[in-house]
Amino acid sequence: MKVDWLIVGAGFAGSVLAERIASQLHQKVLIVEKRNHIAGNAYDEFDEHGLLVHRYGPHIFHTNAPAIWQYLQQFTQWRSYYHQVLGVVDGQQVPIPFNINSLTALFPHYYAERLTQKLIEKYGFNVKVPILNILENTQDPDLRFLADYVYRNVFEQYTLKQWQLKPEDLAPSVTARVPIYISRDNRYFQDTYQGMPQAGYTALFQKMLENPLIKVLLNTDYREVADEIQYKRMIFTGEIDSYFSYVHGKLPYRSLNFNFIHTQQEQFQSVGTINYPNEYQYTRTTEFKLLTGQRAYGSTYIEEYPQPYVIDENIPYYPIPKEEYRALYRKYLAEAEKIKQKVLFVGRLAEYQYYNMDQVVAHALTVFNKLDV
Ligand SMILES: Cc1cc2nc3c(=O)[nH]c(=O)nc-3n(C[C@H](O)[C@H](O)[C@H](O)COP(=O)(O)OP(=O)(O)OC[C@H]3O[C@@H](n4cnc5c(N)ncnc54)[C@H](O)[C@@H]3O)c2cc1C
């Protein structure tokens, strides 16, 4: 087979690039995907009860970039959806990110009032203040108590479960981000554009890949076919260390085990996701109907159990945000530089970088715009 481009992986990175190359450059693309479906980790499907579920964990689309929102409009209509997350803290379900409603629910009235007033006086209203910022820059005992409370009850145990690392062992950028949101806005995201693809993510990908210049080969590791295919250039969206046969050692990831549970109940929980920082072995539960808006009898939800990643046994989901692993990644990046005329490395696994969907789409579009063709 003869093509212009061989693309490894049919997730957002590979599919956006395939779509652009076919529709704008009118060149032939072969996507080789080792799974039995397109859409990468955004893949959704109907379960045996007829409910649309996300096989690799809940995916909610959100972006502040009009260009990304507009680009994706070509392939789907959006259902307006504002995700909400509650976290179980001291036995109560309170909004996450922790906001004024959370502290009002948890503390005695007079104390909640005092904390709110102090937060607004010091930082203003409708702002997110990282708890580390509060701990490092204020001597006020009430505000220090609050920041410490959120750190211990919302962040510390969740982080231990999620990463099997203490917060201080993660890159400071992770800990520094955890905010108190001085607001009564209970939405998890504040982005301008938020929603779910009307017919689901897989349907979005089908539309994206329908150009006749794009062929997709499923159930195939690219190594099985790379020698048989004549191609000018490759775009690789798999794990960069595997491409280079782990010459510098393995890049570690966190994986997840998903437990899908079907219930006869019309609705299982009050909002899309409930976080359990302190209870249970799972980190969170998400009920799909609340995300997709599907009307059906019964409901399906998912429990997420963080796991260590073991090559060929489970799936690498999250690059681990530690400087020593970034340093290891940079060794692979140096290898990638040497072959950049022939192979481009794009996406979450190829760049060892956590990307949200909008970020990976934006990045793939930037890579496309810079192609020297
Ligand atoms: C649990 C979870 C929840 C998430 N929730 C959200 C969310 O709510 N909102 C959001 O914006 N983002 C979310 N994300 C992030 C989102 O999944 C990523 O942004 C997106 O998947 C990145 O796309 P990608 O193409 O880089 O990688 P992927 O989707 O992983 O695609 C890479 C593809 O390459 C294939 N591949 C790898 N190696 C080979 C090989 N050797 N041969 C052939 N094929 C190969 C893989 O099978 C895979 O399909 C979430 C991620 C996780 C893990």
The ligand as a Gaussian input file, in Angstrom:
#p B3LYP/6-31G(d) Opt

LIG

0 1
 C       -9.876000       9.034000      32.653000
 C       -9.682000      10.203000      31.731000
 C      -10.639000      11.206000      31.709000
 C      -10.470000      12.303000      30.862000
 N      -11.427000      13.267000      30.878000
 C      -11.290000      14.335000      30.091000
 C      -12.289000      15.364000      30.106000
 O      -13.283000      15.288000      30.837000
 N      -12.101000      16.443000      29.302000
 C      -11.005000      16.576000      28.493000
 O      -10.901000      17.575000      27.771000
 N      -10.051000      15.596000      28.446000
 C      -10.162000      14.491000      29.212000
 N       -9.208000      13.502000      29.176000
 C       -8.048000      13.660000      28.263000
 C       -8.299000      13.046000      26.864000
 O       -8.530000      11.668000      26.982000
 C       -7.057000      13.338000      25.997000
 O       -6.947000      14.712000      25.785000
 C       -7.072000      12.662000      24.630000
 O       -7.391000      11.310000      24.696000
 C       -5.694000      12.783000      23.990000
 O       -5.742000      12.296000      22.658000
 P       -4.476000      11.605000      22.018000
 O       -4.800000      11.391000      20.587000
 O       -3.223000      12.329000      22.352000
 O       -4.331000      10.191000      22.796000
 P       -5.258000       8.886000      22.783000
 O       -6.694000       9.237000      22.838000
 O       -4.719000       7.992000      23.853000
 O       -4.947000       8.239000      21.361000
 C       -3.735000       7.556000      21.069000
 C       -4.098000       6.307000      20.282000
 O       -2.890000       5.701000      19.777000
 C       -3.075000       4.301000      19.783000
 N       -1.756000       3.642000      19.751000
 C       -0.772000       3.761000      20.687000
 N        0.301000       3.016000      20.328000
 C       -0.026000       2.418000      19.156000
 C        0.662000       1.508000      18.301000
 N        1.890000       1.035000      18.607000
 N        0.059000       1.094000      17.149000
 C       -1.210000       1.531000      16.857000
 N       -1.915000       2.381000      17.643000
 C       -1.328000       2.815000      18.774000
 C       -3.833000       4.051000      21.088000
 O       -4.493000       2.811000      21.059000
 C       -4.786000       5.243000      21.125000
 O       -6.053000       4.938000      20.578000
 C       -9.324000      12.398000      30.035000
 C       -8.361000      11.404000      30.063000
 C       -8.518000      10.319000      30.921000
 C       -7.453000       9.252000      30.956000

